[in-house]
Amino acid sequence: MLCECNMTNLSRRHFSTLVAASPLAASALKPMPTRRLGKIGYPASILGLGAQRIADREPMEQSVVNRMIAEAIEQGLNYIDTARGYGESERLLGPALAGKRDKVFLVTKTRSGTREGALADLRESLKLLRTDHVDCFHIHNIARDDRYPDLDFALSDKGVLGGLREAKRLGMTKHIGCTAHLRPSRVLPVFATGEIELFMASMNFVERHIYNFEEKVLPEAEKRGIGVVAMKVLGGPGKGGGALLGEPANYKATLRYVWSLNEVDVAIVGMRSLEEIRQGLALAKEFRPLNRAESAALSARGKELAGQWGELRGPSA
């Protein structure tokens, strides 16, 4: 875990000096760093593509998506995340991955609470993605008690986990996972089923001080050999979020933060242009872990911002 030293004497100026973005060197010829996804063992690129943004507001042109995906894969990105409910995302990814499907670890999700609903979602996802299987099928935000009010049912044969289990048996997915944006304690009973192989959660240097999946969940994931993916690393939607962490200095800092966590295998970033793809790829290839002073400065800044943001995704407990 990163140092949580008390650095109240560090000013914003010190923070900016320590973690400000520097010009990124040309990186096209550099290899993409990879990490193994827990017990799954897949050598995933540390940068993944969050494909929700390609369908934000209005879907992107198919030709642009095709170029983005082609360049990302050519430069070593091999992890792509989408979901039922992300608008036209899956439909756009299908043609873009034609001839390249075996080069990526492809993930989708279901918001259904039932076995049959989850299976129906996956069938539709496979149709749109133009593939016969995904590499992982996630329960989408298991921490939401409005979506999954009865956790025992959700984890039963008739619930969503029963659907994922059946999908794996049928070869529709290779692995089973879950995601969470809030209520970290709700994840632990899901892990206790012994069936979760991949976990994705909201993580950035601000939400460390709000939801703190880093200390409340990641140790158990590591103990069980569960692969870990960080999402919302730029803050994401909601008050106080993405605009701030998307600024150049914060962008570099927050990615360095999640990549410096030993338990994190991949950080997914929503990217909607070739420029954003190239920016993310360059930063991944230039990554160096935060040092002690940088970690402390980032922690102090994160605590300050956490007080302003509050529980932006819902309850923490």
Secondary structure as the mmCIF struct_conf table of DSSP 4:
data_model
#
loop_
_struct_conf.conf_type_id
_struct_conf.id
_struct_conf.beg_label_comp_id
_struct_conf.beg_label_asym_id
_struct_conf.beg_label_seq_id
_struct_conf.end_label_comp_id
_struct_conf.end_label_asym_id
_struct_conf.end_label_seq_id
TURN_TY1_P TURN_TY1_P1 THR A 8 ASN A 9
HELX_RH_AL_P HELX_RH_AL_P1 ARG A 12 VAL A 19
HELX_LH_PP_P HELX_LH_PP_P1 PRO A 23 ALA A 26
TURN_TY1_P TURN_TY1_P2 ALA A 28 LEU A 29
BEND BEND1 LYS A 30 LYS A 30
HELX_LH_PP_P HELX_LH_PP_P2 PRO A 31 PRO A 33
STRN STRN1 THR A 34 ARG A 36
HELX_RH_3T_P HELX_RH_3T_P1 GLY A 38 ILE A 40
STRN STRN2 PRO A 43 SER A 45
BEND BEND2 ILE A 46 ILE A 46
STRN STRN3 LEU A 47 GLY A 50
TURN_TY1_P TURN_TY1_P3 ALA A 51 GLN A 52
HELX_RH_3T_P HELX_RH_3T_P2 ARG A 53 ALA A 55
BEND BEND3 ASP A 56 GLU A 58
HELX_LH_PP_P HELX_LH_PP_P3 PRO A 59 GLU A 61
HELX_RH_AL_P HELX_RH_AL_P2 GLN A 62 GLU A 74
TURN_TY1_P TURN_TY1_P4 GLN A 75 GLY A 76
STRN STRN4 TYR A 79 ASP A 81
TURN_TY1_P TURN_TY1_P5 ARG A 84 GLY A 85
BEND BEND4 TYR A 86 TYR A 86
TURN_TY1_P TURN_TY1_P6 GLY A 87 GLU A 88
HELX_RH_AL_P HELX_RH_AL_P3 SER A 89 ALA A 96
TURN_TY1_P TURN_TY1_P7 LEU A 97 LYS A 100
HELX_RH_3T_P HELX_RH_3T_P3 ARG A 101 LYS A 103
BEND BEND5 VAL A 104 VAL A 104
STRN STRN5 PHE A 105 THR A 110
BEND BEND6 GLY A 113 GLY A 113
STRN STRN6 THR A 114 THR A 114
HELX_RH_AL_P HELX_RH_AL_P4 ARG A 115 LEU A 129
TURN_TY1_P TURN_TY1_P8 ARG A 130 ARG A 130
BEND BEND7 THR A 131 ASP A 132
STRN STRN7 VAL A 134 ILE A 139
TURN_TY1_P TURN_TY1_P9 HIS A 140 ALA A 143
TURN_TY1_P TURN_TY1_P10 ASP A 145 ARG A 147
BEND BEND8 TYR A 148 PRO A 149
HELX_RH_AL_P HELX_RH_AL_P5 LEU A 151 ALA A 154
TURN_TY1_P TURN_TY1_P11 LEU A 155 LEU A 155
BEND BEND9 SER A 156 SER A 156
TURN_TY1_P TURN_TY1_P12 ASP A 157 LYS A 158
STRN STRN8 GLY A 159 GLY A 159
HELX_RH_AL_P HELX_RH_AL_P6 VAL A 160 ARG A 169
TURN_TY1_P TURN_TY1_P13 LEU A 170 GLY A 171
BEND BEND10 MET A 172 MET A 172
STRN STRN9 THR A 173 ALA A 180
BEND BEND11 HIS A 181 LEU A 182
HELX_RH_3T_P HELX_RH_3T_P4 PRO A 184 ARG A 186
TURN_TY1_P TURN_TY1_P14 VAL A 187 VAL A 187
HELX_RH_AL_P HELX_RH_AL_P7 LEU A 188 PHE A 191
TURN_TY1_P TURN_TY1_P15 ALA A 192 THR A 193
BEND BEND12 GLY A 194 GLY A 194
STRN STRN10 LEU A 198 SER A 202
TURN_TY1_P TURN_TY1_P16 PHE A 205 VAL A 206
HELX_RH_3T_P HELX_RH_3T_P5 GLU A 207 HIS A 209
TURN_TY1_P TURN_TY1_P17 ILE A 210 TYR A 211
HELX_RH_AL_P HELX_RH_AL_P8 PHE A 213 LYS A 216
TURN_TY1_P TURN_TY1_P18 VAL A 217 VAL A 217
HELX_RH_AL_P HELX_RH_AL_P9 LEU A 218 ARG A 224
TURN_TY1_P TURN_TY1_P19 GLY A 225 GLY A 225
STRN STRN11 GLY A 227 MET A 231
TURN_TY1_P TURN_TY1_P20 VAL A 233 LEU A 234
BEND BEND13 PRO A 237 GLY A 238
TURN_TY1_P TURN_TY1_P21 LYS A 239 GLY A 240
HELX_RH_AL_P HELX_RH_AL_P10 GLY A 242 LEU A 245
TURN_TY1_P TURN_TY1_P22 GLY A 246 GLY A 246
BEND BEND14 GLU A 247 GLU A 247
HELX_RH_AL_P HELX_RH_AL_P11 PRO A 248 TRP A 259
TURN_TY1_P TURN_TY1_P23 SER A 260 SER A 260
BEND BEND15 LEU A 261 LEU A 261
TURN_TY1_P TURN_TY1_P24 ASN A 262 GLU A 263
STRN STRN12 VAL A 266 GLY A 270
BEND BEND16 SER A 273 SER A 273
HELX_RH_AL_P HELX_RH_AL_P12 LEU A 274 GLU A 286
HELX_RH_AL_P HELX_RH_AL_P13 ARG A 292 TRP A 309
BEND BEND17 GLU A 311 GLU A 311
TURN_TY1_P TURN_TY1_P25 LEU A 312 ARG A 313
BEND BEND18 GLY A 314 GLY A 314
#
